[in-house]
Structures are given as C-alpha cells and as structure tokens.
C-alpha cells in the first residue's frame, strides 16, 4: 500500500524469506484485503462515466494551457482513498496480531519434531537391545543343540526325589542350565551350582531364577555337578545336607 518505509519493507522481505510462517501471514493479509475490497464494492452511478470523461477532458485542456504558460510541469499527487487507508490499517493489525500465533505454532511444530526425534532415538536403542538379545538367544540355542554339548542330567537326591534339572556342558567348558526347572525358594535362600573336580567341590556360580537359560562359570573338567540350597549370596563351601540334585559327567 506504500505505507511502510523502505527500511521496514526490506526487513519484512527478509523475514518472509527466513520464516515461511511470516510469508503465509502476509499472503493471508493480502487475500483478506482483496476479499474486503471485493465484498464492499459500490456500483457507480450510470452518469459517473460521462462526468469522469468530462473532467479528464477539462483537466487536459487546463494542463495544456499551463504547460504553454509555465516552464514547470506539475507533478500529479496520488492520494489514497479512505477505504484503502482503512484496509491498510486492518492489514497491519492482522499482521501484528497474526505473527505471534504463527510464531507459537512454529515453536509448537519444532517441539513436536524434537519429541519425534527423541522417540525415534529411543526406538533405535530398543531395537539394538532386542537384536542383541536375539543374537544371544540364538547363540545359546546353537550351543545347547550342538553335538559337542553334553546334557548332564541332575536327578533329585534323597528327600528331593521330585526335583531334577539338566546342565548343558560344552566341549570348551561353558556351562548352562535352566533355573525354571527348580522350584522357587523362600526369601533369603538361593540355589548354588557346584562342580566336583578331583573329588573337591568348586563353585560354578549362583543361580538366578528369573532367567530362562543361565550361563554359569566355565568348568573345563569335572566328574560331577550338584546343586545345593544356600543363603542369598552363596557360600564358599557347599551345605551337603542341603543338596537337592546331583549328576555324574562320566
């Protein structure tokens, strides 16, 4: 509309390039001005055209006379009508009040994008964790079904005839078992696996009953495996009266 100064116009153009939301707001303001002008159009009187042409012809004759009598040429001054002046004010108000909303929406979109990126990162981390768990499970399955892995049956001893489990012992000495095969223990108690080597018991690790398949301490050689019930945290020596299952490797 020609109401903004050169510096203001340049600043607005720069902001439009940097922020698409501001350009959208400006385009909305221009569309609103155009709609307002179209909706408030007044049909001119029928004789107005003739009056305009008469005024133009009269002005042309007057200007021609002035040009011949004066060395200076008058510069016509264009004035804005009140309707356009009010439209310009309305557009300015629309821009002023519309920009905060667009900035708010822009910040909201940025926050949503950051949230989505965070969720994406978490999903990728979870995916890597799941892949690692799957690889570990596959490795355990391959080990358990390998022809080089021996299944050592541990049967219940006297007083625990209803209990049994299996120790999976690989050729390289890796030891696995299924904790779920053993009944749950009361608080403060824990199963402990022992390997009998050269007639002496050696701890092969504490059994965690929240595992499906648990890897125990590697045992390169052993004549026998046994499981006892110990206090939580285990014991350096097995409680022989608390042995539940045992099995020979030979």
ABEGO torsion letter per residue (X at the ends): XGABBAAAAAAAAAAAAABAAAAAAAAAAAAAAAAAAAAABBBBBAAAAAAAAAAAAAAAAAAAAAAAABABBBBBBBBBBAAAAAAAAAAAAAAAAAAAAAAAAAAAAAAAAAAAAAAAAAAAAAAAAAAAAAAAAAAAAAAAABAABBBBBBBBBBGAAABBBBBBBBAAGBBBBBAAABBBBBBGBBBBBBBBBGGBBBBAEBBBAABABBBBBBBABBABBBBBBBBBGEBABBBAAABABBBBAX
